[in-house]
């Protein structure tokens, strides 16, 4: 029982790390897009 919980905790931990890396990458890409596009001066 304890081994299953440990494996589950490990899988959830890896999922959280991957999710955070993907989110950080998307946030950085959006920031670069905003910084490098010309402003809309209409």
N, C-alpha and C positions, 0 to 999 in steps of 0.2 A: 504494500500500500504506500509506504513512504517513498519507495523508488519511483512509483508512478507520479506522485506529487512532485518529486524533484525533477523528473523529466518534463512534466507539464510546465513547471516554473521556468525551466530552461528554455523551452519553446516559446513561452510568452515573453520572456526577456529578450530573446533574439528578435522576435516580432516587433517589440517596442523599439529596439535599436534600429532596425531596418526602417521602420516607419519614420522615426525621427530624422534619419539621414535623408530619406526621400523628401520629407517636408522641408528640411533645411536647403536641399538642392533646389527645390521649386521656389522657395522664398528668395534665394539668391538670384535665380534666373529672372524672376519678376522684378527684382530690384535693379538688375543690370538693364533689363528692357526699359524700365522707367527712366533710368539715368541716361540711356543712349538714344532715346527717341526724341525727336524735336517736339517742343511743346505745341499744343493746339491753341493758337492765339485767335480763334474766331470770335 
